[in-house]
Amino acid sequence: MAKEIDACGLTCPAPVLLVKDVVEKEELSELRVIVDNAASSENVTRFLNSRGYSVTSVADKGNSILTASFDGQQRAEKVQQAATDVTQETRKNVVLIMTDRMGQGDDELGKKLMINYIKTLKEMGPELWQIIFVNSGVKLTVQSSPVVEELRNYQSEGVTILACGTCLEHYDLLAQKEVGDTTNMLDIVMATQLADKVITLS
């Protein structure tokens, strides 16, 4: 019988940390995780996928029941990719965007500057590893954002785009997210730890 983890009522990043703790302590071929919000569902699913699990989701009385089973082939691919990443010499730059505008003063000018900044990030070349959006920065990942196409292009070129799930929920924008993966504080901490350089815009 699959182990069941009830993560309802927990706020980011507690659901992911709870699942991470169980997965690392026990060798489970399958498990069920119950969460009560969309951000946790996306975060837990992405974490389990990264650990070699295939995940299906079923809605149940306002909750999501995630059923995860260990996928040997996917696990092998993850291990191979990790080995490839270790051998790569390219520096890893993380850009942490904490606002939807650049600088203080005129807000409209600040928004234009941020748009230009994001469009110019391509000049980093292969050193651009991840772009992480938190607080009002997540507004740049939604349908109405003027840089959605640029962010899609970065993603297609292998840049990881992450948007804080708690922030999206705070601004009631989770359903409007158009580009990138919903993330949590654990992912953000790990990304900034592994990066060669973190560039912060606040």
N, C-alpha and C positions, 0 to 999 in steps of 0.2 A: 504494500500500500504506500502511496506517495506521501512524503512528509508534508505537512501543511503549516504554513507560516501566515499568521494573521498580522498584517501591518496596517490595519485600519486605525485611523486616529493619529497616526504618526506624521510629523512634518519633515520636509526635506532637511538633511539627507537620511533621516533615520530608517525609512523603508529599505533603501539600498544597503546601508550598513548592517541592518539586521540580516538580510539575505546573504550578504558577503560573509558575515560571521559564520552562518550555518554552513554555507557551501565550502568554506575553507576548513572547517572543523570536521565535517562529515563527507564521505564519498557517496554522494547521492546520484542515482541514475535518473531519478525523477522527483519533482516536488511541485506543490501548489502554493501560490502566494496570493493572498487576498489583499487588495488595496482599495482605497475609497476615493481616489481622484486620478485624473488623467495624467498629471505630471508624474506621479509615482509609478503609474502603469508603464509609461514610456521609459522612465529611468531604470526600473527593475528589469524590464524586458531587454534593454540595451546592455545592462550589466551581465545578465545571464547569457545573452548571445556572445558576449566577449569571453565568457568562460566555457563556450562550447555547447551550450544548451539551445535547443529549438523551443520556441515559446509560442503557445496559442492563448488567445484571450477570449473570455466569455463574460458578457455583462450579466449581473445578477443583483437585483434589488438596489441599484445605485452603486454597487461595487463592481470591481473587475476581478475575475478569477483567472490568474495566470497559471497555466499548466506547462511545466518545463520538463523536457526529457533530454538526456545527454546525447549529443550528436558526435560520434567519434570522428567522422570525416571533417566536420566543422572545426573540431578541436585540433585536429592535425593541421588544418589550414592556418589556424590562429598561431600555433606554435611555429610553423614555418615562416609566417609573416613577422613574428616577433624576432626570429633569428635574422631575418633580412634587415629589419630595422636596426638591430644592434650593429650590423656591419656597415651601415650607411654612415658616411662622414659628414653629411650636410647638417649644418647647425639648425636647431629647432627654435624658432621664435614664436612666442605666444603674444597675441595682441588682445589685451583685456579692455573691452569698451564698456564703461560704466555709465554712459549718458548718451542721449541722442543728438547732442550738440557739442561743439568744441569751444572751450574757453568760456569766460564770463563777459557779460556786457550785453550786446544786442543778440537776442535769441535767434532771429532769422539769419543773421550772419553766422552765428554758431552752427546752425543746422547746415548751411551751405558749406562751411568749412569741413564739417564731419563727412558730408557726402563726398567732397573732393578727396579727403584723407582716405576713405575706404576705397575709392576708385584708384587711388595711387598706390595702395598696398601691393599691387602686382609687381612693383619695382623691387620688392624684396626677393623675387624669384623663388627658387626652391626652398629658401630658408623660412618662408612663411609656412608655419606648421598648423597653428590653430588660431581661430578668431573666436573669442568668447564674449558674449553679451550678457551683462547683468544690469540690474536696476532699470532705469529708463532706456538703457541701451537696447533692451529687447524689442523696443518699438521699431528698430531698424530691420527686424527679421519678419515682420508681418506683411500681409498682402498690400497694404497701402504704402509701404516703404519705398523711397526713391532709389534704393540700392539693392533691391531684391535680385535683379538680373546679375549685377556684379557679384553678389554673394553666391548665386547659383553657379556662376562661371568658376569662382574660386573652388567651390565644392567639387565641381566636375574635374578640376585639375588636381584633386587630392588634398586640398586644405580642409581640415575639420572645422565645421561651423557649429558652435554650441550656444544655446540660449537657456538661461536660468529658468527652470520650471516654476520656482516660487515667485519669481519676478513676473513671469507671464500671467500667473494666476492673480497676482496682486493687481495688475493693470487690466484684468479680465481679457487677456489677449491670447490665451492658450489655443483656442479654436481658430484664431486668425494667423497663427504662425505659418509662414509660407516656405521658409528655408532653414536648414540646420536641424540638429537634434536637440530635444529637450534635455537639459542636463541638471546636475545637482552639485552640491558643494564638495562632495567627495571627488567627482571628476575634475572640478576646478582646482582643488588642492593638488591632486595628482599631476595635472597638466602643468601647473606652475612649478612644481617640484622637479619635473623631468625636463622642463624647457632650459635651453641654454641662455635665453634672454626673455624677460617678460616686459612688454611695453604697455603701460597703463594709461588710459585716457579717462579722466574723471572730472 
